[in-house]
Amino acid sequence: MTVRVYLTAVRVYPEGPQPGDLAAERFFVHASDVPECWVETESGSVPDLGRTVTFAFTRPMGLGFGRITGTIERKVRKGKRGDAEAVASPRTSDSSGPPE
């Protein structure tokens, strides 16, 4: 299943995949007033929120970069077109209300 991983502190690098990199199926930049970057991956081993992660394209794309690093801000599991659900994490799964 595809997971959309929203990243902060994003950096891109010209080199190709390294051991430990997760496969990047798609990479997006939303260049708006509140810019966002996200990667879509089929990997089942995406780290928890707040952790640093590195993705790499599995083949050369001719974009001038092949690796993407950043800190995970949020994750969304994608189903069929139009379906999406937030992936719970230990920090966000408590629904008892805001902290006091």
Steps between C-alpha positions, in 0.01 A plus 500: 500500500623848416597730785529874444773636728499876562848633576652808661865614476517339155829469315570337164832349395640407158625151587309179442353255752701400807447201731213575738320746272127443449369490143336822381219426257403868463634835630284812523563866579196719562642850453229702673492757781545205735736278299483124543715211380400139505614164373276208414646158569392137505749427779355343812784625719441877518626631837280677757416870501788728593762257367740572216458293185678470167327400177656427162367451151556143389630609159657817355234762426710778344381754759840593640431315825435142603474506880259689725543545876275664755322474831164326501221745579206270427408184312186422303416149381344514154244249381311510177465837331344756734549288813759604756540449872751645741747249635481499878817553694568484873500882510170550316288194583366635833154642433426609856537866408768766500775493761454725799 
